[in-house]
Amino acid sequence: MAIASLGSEPAAEPGSDNRVALRILQVGVIGVVLAALPYPLFDLERHAVPKELVAELTGFGAAIYGLVRAKKLQITAADALLAVFLAVSLVSAILAGNHWLAFRAFGLSLSGALVFWSARTVAPSSREALVRTLAAAVALAAGTALLQAYGVELSVMAERRAPGGTFGNRNFMAHFVALGAPVLALAGLEARRRWEGFLWQAGVALAGAALVLSRSRAAWLAFTIGLASFAIEGLWAGGLWKNQVARSRVIALALAAGIAAGIALLLPNHLEWRSTSPYLDSMRGLADYREGSGRGRLVQYRNTLRMATDHPVAGIGPGNWAVEYPKYTFPGDPAFDPDDFIPTNPWPSSDWVALLAERGPLALVAVLILGGALAVGAWRRWRQGSHTTEGLEALVALITLLVLACVSAFDAVLLLPAPTVFIAALLGALIRPPRRSLFTIQLSDMRRARLAGAAALLGTLLTIQSVGQIAAIAVFSGAREPATLEWAGRLDPGNYRIQMLLAYEWRNRGHCDRARPHAEAARRLYPNHPAPRQLLAACRKRRQTTAP
């Protein structure tokens, strides 16, 4: 897997011990892109929940398979930092107000860590196969968005946030594609056959068109940073431009992306933008913080930092931002709609702000040090071997980390399952561990069985929770009678939306006695949301007026 004259190394065949784990990772990377449910009533949940299930099955499945065969665990500094982050997150989850959300968010973080460790384990013999799968996932994500943009409406796509494709939100799709652009370029640069080169050029073209049509300013900015980094570090400092093969492939990939972006701008689509010049407007508003979403982010950040100040040790708990945010809002806050029974987004518009508020400063510092250490290590490997396959892979990992830092500053990224699985698999595959580890844990048969059993138990519990959430969404969306709808609340008792919808259904039928338990359950889940209190107050008033 290398450009000719860049120091080719033969592709290794996956060993029999790693082949199953590789297949689990490959299926997971593709599955997390495609997984979605056709139930529009549940908006973001119908995309997030099935992708979380795929993330859990991928992370725990690959990890359990690896553990039952492992003879030792080599712990590096990166592993230690990741373990610190997970430990702090677990403590925060235990102390959280809403444990349903907390352990759901913690489960996603743990699944991502397991994907990272599993990808690093299989990478020595399967790096090329995993890189190609990651690149294919990016092209597939862009393809689903373009299908929606040009009139193909599938039930798993959300109409209000087109062209989000199977992500349900154009920003989420664009973030994923921007994060995956470097690995798409890597696949194109290291194509072994001409037809493979054309295939990856087509993938880059899909990605370029989807990014333009998304109108996602965070993705545009991140992609620009990634492109500038490649030009400076790769073409100029690393000397790729002097390599004839590399130069011709870079030009071909750039032309494919540029031509596709131009065609996308000119070709009529089915996107219903309100502006007559939507893409130019998005470009003009790239750095606008005085109005619109830019101002809304600043207001949300200030309020969230107040939340972090009030919980300076362990935070409010993973996934609990929406539970606490109403306490810190004010009239006119763009991030809060008091007339909606779900008045906020599930996540704040920044991973870094979310980590600080939800899991505390220690978790944020651990992640930042981990990311910085991986970036510095990748940069050193690139500079030491810019004419080798290992060096080029390190450059792609470095650029991906820079893109991640940008998009995570402006939107939820690692709080979501698809980019979490993708980034974990990519970094595990491309960032090679140091030659010396901090220490080694020898695994006896008993210790190995205990570790695998603990992972299997925890993975099963998280999977059951996700399956219950999916079943509840399906039951509620397909049912008509209240008695059947009640089953959805039993399948997923931590679902605030279902509890409130059941409360409204019984209230509208004149049965406040049946509505009150659901409103009280919703209030326990989100004690600061006004809707449950308002509904309970309305039921009390109705009871008083009808009392003899």
C-alpha positions in Angstrom: 0.0 0.0 0.0 2.2 2.8 -1.2 2.9 5.3 -3.9 5.6 4.0 -6.3 9.0 5.4 -5.3 7.7 6.4 -1.9 9.1 3.3 -0.2 6.6 0.6 -1.0 6.0 -2.2 1.4 4.1 -5.3 0.6 0.6 -5.7 1.8 0.3 -8.2 4.6 -2.4 -10.8 4.6 -4.6 -10.6 7.8 -3.6 -13.3 10.2 -6.2 -15.9 11.1 -6.3 -14.5 14.7 -7.1 -11.0 13.4 -9.4 -11.8 10.5 -12.6 -12.0 12.5 -11.8 -8.8 14.5 -11.0 -7.0 11.2 -14.4 -8.1 9.7 -16.2 -6.9 12.8 -14.5 -3.5 12.5 -15.2 -3.3 8.8 -18.9 -4.1 9.2 -19.1 -1.7 12.1 -17.5 1.2 10.1 -20.0 0.7 7.2 -22.9 -0.1 9.5 -22.6 3.0 11.6 -23.0 5.1 8.5 -26.1 3.4 7.2 -27.9 2.6 10.4 -31.1 4.6 10.8 -34.8 4.1 11.6 -37.8 5.2 9.5 -39.8 7.0 12.3 -39.8 10.7 11.8 -41.6 11.4 15.1 -38.4 10.7 16.9 -36.2 13.1 14.9 -32.5 12.8 15.9 -33.1 9.7 18.1 -34.0 7.5 15.1 -30.5 8.1 13.7 -28.5 8.3 16.9 -29.9 5.2 18.7 -29.3 2.6 15.9 -25.8 4.0 15.3 -25.1 3.7 19.0 -26.1 0.0 18.8 -23.7 -0.6 15.9 -20.9 1.2 17.9 -21.5 -1.0 20.9 -21.6 -4.3 18.9 -18.5 -3.2 17.0 -16.4 -2.1 20.0 -17.4 -4.9 22.4 -17.5 -7.6 19.7 -14.0 -6.9 18.4 -12.6 -6.4 21.9 -14.0 -9.6 23.3 -12.7 -11.6 20.3 -9.3 -10.0 20.9 -9.3 -10.6 24.7 -10.0 -14.3 24.5 -6.9 -14.7 22.4 -4.6 -12.1 24.0 -1.6 -13.3 26.0 -0.5 -9.9 27.2 -1.6 -6.2 27.2 1.0 -3.6 26.4 0.0 -0.3 28.0 1.3 2.9 26.4 0.9 6.5 27.5 -2.0 6.9 25.1 -3.7 3.9 26.7 -3.2 5.3 30.2 -4.7 8.7 29.2 -7.6 7.0 27.6 -8.1 4.9 30.7 -8.0 8.1 32.9 -10.7 9.7 30.7 -12.9 6.6 30.9 -12.5 6.3 34.7 -13.4 10.0 35.2 -16.3 9.6 32.9 -17.6 6.6 34.9 -17.4 8.4 38.2 -19.2 11.3 36.6 -21.9 9.0 35.2 -22.5 7.4 38.6 -23.0 10.9 40.2 -25.2 12.2 37.3 -28.8 13.2 37.8 -30.1 11.3 34.8 -28.5 7.9 34.8 -30.2 6.8 31.6 -28.5 9.5 29.6 -25.2 9.2 31.6 -24.6 5.5 31.0 -25.8 5.8 27.4 -23.1 8.5 26.8 -20.5 6.6 28.8 -21.2 3.4 26.8 -20.5 5.3 23.6 -17.2 6.6 24.9 -16.2 3.1 26.1 -17.3 1.6 22.7 -15.1 4.1 20.9 -12.1 3.3 23.1 -12.6 -0.4 22.4 -12.7 0.2 18.7 -9.4 2.2 19.0 -7.7 -0.6 20.8 -9.1 -3.3 18.5 -8.1 -1.4 15.4 -4.5 -0.9 16.7 -4.4 -4.7 17.4 -5.4 -5.7 13.9 -3.5 -2.9 12.1 -0.1 -4.6 11.7 -1.5 -7.2 9.4 -4.7 -5.5 8.2 -4.0 -1.8 8.0 -4.6 -1.5 4.2 -8.0 -3.3 4.4 -9.1 -1.1 7.3 -8.0 2.1 5.5 -9.9 1.1 2.4 -13.1 0.4 4.4 -12.8 3.8 6.2 -12.4 5.5 2.8 -15.4 3.6 1.4 -17.5 4.7 4.5 -16.8 8.3 3.7 -17.8 8.0 0.1 -20.9 6.1 1.1 -21.9 8.9 3.6 -21.4 11.5 0.9 -23.4 9.4 -1.6 -26.5 9.1 0.7 -26.4 12.9 1.1 -26.2 13.5 -2.7 -29.1 11.0 -3.3 -31.3 13.1 -1.0 -30.1 16.4 -2.5 -31.1 15.2 -5.9 -34.6 13.9 -5.1 -34.2 10.4 -3.8 -36.2 10.4 -0.5 -35.8 7.3 1.7 -37.7 6.8 4.9 -34.5 6.8 6.9 -33.6 10.3 5.8 -34.8 13.5 7.6 -36.4 16.1 5.3 -35.9 19.1 7.6 -32.1 18.9 7.7 -31.3 17.9 4.1 -29.0 16.8 2.7 -28.1 14.8 5.8 -28.6 11.4 4.1 -28.5 8.6 6.7 -27.2 10.9 9.3 -30.4 12.9 9.5 -28.7 16.2 9.7 -26.6 18.0 7.0 -24.1 19.2 9.6 -23.5 15.8 11.0 -23.0 14.4 7.5 -20.6 17.2 6.6 -18.5 16.8 9.7 -18.1 13.1 9.0 -17.1 13.7 5.4 -14.7 16.5 6.4 -13.1 14.1 8.9 -12.9 11.4 6.3 -11.5 13.5 3.5 -7.8 12.8 4.5 -8.2 9.0 4.5 -10.1 9.2 1.2 -7.1 11.1 -0.2 -4.7 8.5 1.3 -6.6 5.7 -0.4 -6.3 7.6 -3.7 -2.6 8.3 -3.2 -1.8 4.7 -2.5 -4.0 3.0 -5.0 -2.1 0.0 -6.5 -4.0 -0.2 -9.8 -5.3 2.4 -12.2 -9.0 1.4 -11.7 -8.5 1.8 -8.0 -7.2 5.3 -8.5 -10.3 6.1 -10.6 -12.5 4.6 -7.9 -11.1 6.8 -5.1 -11.2 9.8 -7.3 -14.9 9.2 -7.7 -15.1 8.9 -3.9 -13.3 12.3 -3.5 -15.7 13.8 -6.0 -18.7 12.6 -4.0 -17.2 14.0 -0.9 -16.5 17.4 -2.5 -20.0 17.7 -3.9 -21.6 16.7 -0.6 -19.5 19.2 1.4 -20.5 22.1 -0.8 -24.2 21.3 -0.7 -24.2 20.8 3.0 -23.6 24.5 3.8 -21.9 23.4 7.0 -19.6 26.3 7.9 -17.7 24.2 10.6 -17.1 21.5 8.0 -16.0 24.1 5.4 -13.6 25.7 7.9 -12.2 22.3 9.0 -11.7 21.1 5.5 -9.8 24.3 4.6 -7.6 23.8 7.6 -6.9 20.2 6.6 -6.2 21.2 3.0 -3.8 24.0 4.1 -2.0 21.5 6.5 -1.6 19.0 3.6 -0.2 21.7 1.3 2.3 22.9 3.9 3.3 19.7 5.6 2.8 17.3 2.7 3.5 19.0 -0.5 6.0 21.6 0.6 7.8 20.5 3.8 7.5 16.8 3.1 8.4 17.0 -0.6 5.4 15.2 -2.0 5.1 17.7 -4.7 8.6 16.7 -6.0 7.5 13.1 -6.4 6.1 12.7 -9.9 3.6 10.0 -9.0 2.4 11.7 -5.9 2.0 15.0 -7.7 0.0 13.5 -10.5 -2.3 11.8 -8.1 -2.8 14.9 -5.9 -3.7 16.9 -9.0 -6.2 14.2 -10.1 -7.8 14.1 -6.7 -8.0 17.9 -6.5 -9.5 18.1 -10.0 -12.1 15.4 -9.1 -13.2 17.3 -6.0 -13.2 20.7 -7.6 -15.1 19.7 -10.7 -17.7 17.8 -8.6 -18.1 20.8 -6.3 -18.6 23.1 -9.3 -21.2 20.8 -10.9 -23.0 20.5 -7.6 -23.3 24.3 -7.4 -24.7 24.5 -11.0 -26.9 21.4 -11.1 -30.5 22.0 -9.9 -31.3 20.1 -6.7 -34.2 19.5 -4.4 -32.8 21.5 -1.5 -35.3 24.1 -0.4 -33.0 27.0 0.7 -34.7 30.2 1.6 -32.0 32.4 0.2 -31.4 33.0 -3.5 -27.7 32.7 -2.9 -27.4 30.2 0.0 -23.8 29.1 -0.5 -22.5 32.6 -0.8 -24.5 33.6 2.3 -22.9 30.7 4.2 -19.5 31.7 3.1 -20.1 35.3 4.2 -21.3 34.1 7.6 -18.3 31.9 8.2 -16.9 34.1 11.0 -20.1 35.9 12.0 -20.6 35.8 15.7 -23.0 38.8 16.1 -26.2 37.1 14.8 -27.6 33.8 13.7 -26.0 30.5 14.8 -22.7 32.2 15.6 -24.3 34.4 18.3 -26.3 31.4 19.5 -23.2 29.4 20.0 -21.5 32.2 22.0 -24.6 32.5 24.3 -24.7 28.8 24.7 -21.0 28.6 25.5 -21.3 31.3 28.2 -24.2 29.6 29.8 -22.5 26.2 29.7 -19.3 27.6 31.2 -21.4 28.8 34.1 -22.7 25.3 34.4 -19.1 24.0 34.5 -18.2 26.5 37.2 -21.0 25.2 39.4 -19.8 21.6 38.9 -16.0 22.0 38.9 -14.9 18.4 39.8 -16.9 15.7 38.1 -19.3 17.8 36.0 -23.0 17.2 35.7 -22.7 13.7 34.1 -22.2 12.4 30.6 -25.1 13.3 28.4 -26.7 15.4 31.0 -26.1 18.8 29.4 -29.8 19.1 28.2 -31.0 18.2 31.7 -29.2 21.1 33.4 -29.1 23.8 30.7 -32.6 25.3 31.4 -31.2 26.4 34.8 -28.7 28.6 33.1 -30.7 30.1 30.2 -32.5 33.4 30.0 -35.3 34.9 27.9 -34.2 35.3 24.3 -31.6 32.5 24.5 -31.4 31.1 20.9 -30.5 27.7 22.4 -33.7 27.4 24.4 -37.3 27.3 23.2 -39.7 27.4 26.2 -42.7 26.7 24.0 -41.3 23.3 22.9 -41.7 20.4 25.4 -38.1 19.5 24.3 -36.6 23.0 24.6 -33.0 22.3 23.8 -30.8 20.1 21.6 -29.5 16.9 23.2 -26.0 18.2 23.0 -24.2 21.5 23.2 -22.5 22.9 20.0 -19.0 21.9 21.0 -17.4 18.7 22.2 -14.9 20.6 24.3 -17.5 22.7 26.1 -19.6 19.5 26.6 -16.6 17.6 28.1 -15.8 20.4 30.5 -19.4 20.8 31.7 -20.5 17.1 31.7 -17.3 15.3 32.8 -15.2 17.9 34.5 -11.8 19.5 33.8 -9.8 16.3 34.4 -11.6 14.5 31.6 -11.1 17.4 29.2 -7.4 17.7 30.1 -7.0 14.0 29.5 -8.5 14.2 26.1 -6.6 17.3 25.1 -3.3 15.8 26.2 -4.1 12.5 24.4 -5.0 14.3 21.2 -1.9 16.5 21.5 0.4 13.6 22.1 -1.0 11.6 19.2 -0.6 14.7 16.9 3.0 15.3 18.0 3.8 11.7 17.6 2.2 11.5 14.1 4.1 14.7 13.1 7.4 13.3 14.2 6.8 10.0 12.3 5.9 12.0 9.2 9.0 14.2 9.4 11.2 11.2 10.0 9.8 9.1 7.1 8.1 11.4 4.7 9.0 9.1 1.8 7.6 6.0 3.4 4.1 4.5 3.8 4.3 4.8 7.5 5.1 8.5 7.2 2.2 9.2 4.8 -0.2 7.4 7.1 1.1 9.5 10.0 0.5 12.7 8.0 -3.1 11.6 7.3 -3.6 10.9 11.1 -2.2 14.4 11.9 -4.4 16.2 9.5 -7.5 14.2 10.7 -6.7 15.3 14.3 -6.5 18.9 13.2 -9.8 18.6 11.4 -11.3 17.0 14.4 -10.1 19.8 16.7 -11.8 22.3 14.5 -15.2 20.7 14.0 -15.3 19.6 17.6 -14.9 23.2 18.7 -18.1 24.3 16.9 -20.4 21.2 17.0 -21.1 17.9 18.6 -18.8 15.3 17.0 -17.3 12.8 19.4 -20.7 12.9 21.3 -22.1 11.1 18.3 -21.7 7.4 17.4 -20.7 7.6 13.7 -17.7 10.0 14.0 -16.7 8.3 17.3 -16.4 4.8 15.6 -14.8 6.3 12.5 -12.1 8.4 14.4 -11.3 5.6 16.8 -10.8 3.1 14.0 -8.8 5.5 11.9 -6.4 6.5 14.7 -6.1 2.9 15.8 -5.1 1.9 12.3 -2.8 4.8 11.3 -1.1 5.8 14.5 1.4 3.2 15.3 2.2 2.7 19.0 5.6 3.5 20.4 8.3 0.8 20.4 8.4 0.9 24.2 5.3 0.6 26.3 4.9 1.9 29.9 4.3 -1.6 31.2 3.0 -5.0 30.2 0.2 -7.0 31.8 0.6 -10.7 31.4 -2.8 -12.5 30.9 -3.3 -15.9 32.5 -6.2 -18.0 31.4 -8.2 -16.9 34.5 -7.4 -13.2 34.0 -8.2 -13.4 30.4 -11.5 -15.1 31.0 -12.5 -12.5 33.7 -11.7 -9.6 31.4 -13.6 -11.1 28.5 -16.5 -12.0 30.7 -16.7 -8.5 32.2 -16.6 -7.0 28.7 -19.3 -9.4 27.5 -21.5 -8.5 30.5 -21.2 -4.8 30.1 -21.6 -5.0 26.3 -24.7 -7.1 26.8 -26.3 -4.5 29.2 -25.6 -1.6 26.8 -26.9 -3.6 23.9 -30.1 -4.5 25.7 -30.6 -0.8 26.5 -30.1 0.2 22.9 -32.4 -2.6 21.6 -35.0 -1.5 24.1 -34.8 2.1 22.8 -35.2 0.9 19.2 -38.1 -1.3 20.2 -39.8 1.5 22.1 -39.5 3.9 19.1 -40.9 1.2 16.7 -43.8 0.4 19.0 -44.7 4.0 19.7 -44.5 4.9 16.0 -46.7 2.0 14.9 -49.3 2.0 17.6 -52.6 3.8 17.7 -54.3 2.7 20.9 -53.0 4.1 24.3 -52.7 0.7 25.8 -50.3 -0.3 23.1 -48.4 3.0 23.4 -47.9 2.2 27.1 -45.6 -0.6 26.0 -43.2 1.9 24.6 -42.8 3.5 28.0 -42.1 0.2 29.6 -39.5 -0.8 26.9 -37.6 2.5 27.4 -38.5 4.1 30.7 -35.7 6.6 30.3 -37.1 8.2 27.1 -38.4 11.7 28.0 -40.1 12.2 24.6 -42.2 9.0 25.0 -43.1 9.8 28.6 -44.3 13.3 27.6 -46.1 12.1 24.5 -48.0 9.5 26.6 -48.8 12.2 29.2 -50.2 14.4 26.4 -52.2 11.5 24.9 -53.9 10.7 28.2 -54.5 14.4 29.0 -56.1 15.0 25.6 -58.4 12.0 26.2 -59.5 13.5 29.5 -57.6 11.0 31.7 -55.3 13.1 33.9 -55.1 10.2 36.3 -53.3 8.3 33.6 -51.3 11.3 32.4 -49.8 12.2 35.7 -47.5 9.2 36.2 -45.9 9.8 32.8 -45.5 13.6 33.5 -44.0 12.8 36.8 -41.6 10.3 35.2 -40.6 13.0 32.6 -40.1 15.5 35.4 -37.7 13.1 37.2 -35.8 12.6 34.0 -35.6 16.3 33.2 -36.4 18.2 36.4 -35.6 21.6 34.9 -37.8 21.3 31.8 -41.0 23.4 32.0 -43.3 21.1 30.1 -43.8 18.4 32.7 -44.5 20.9 35.4 -46.9 22.8 33.2 -48.8 19.6 32.4 -49.0 18.5 36.0 -50.2 22.0 37.0 -52.9 21.8 34.3 -54.1 18.4 35.5 -54.2 19.7 39.1 -56.3 22.7 38.0 -58.6 20.5 36.0 -59.1 18.2 39.1 -59.9 21.2 41.2 -62.5 22.6 38.8 -64.2 19.3 38.4 -64.2 18.4 42.1 -67.7 18.6 43.7 
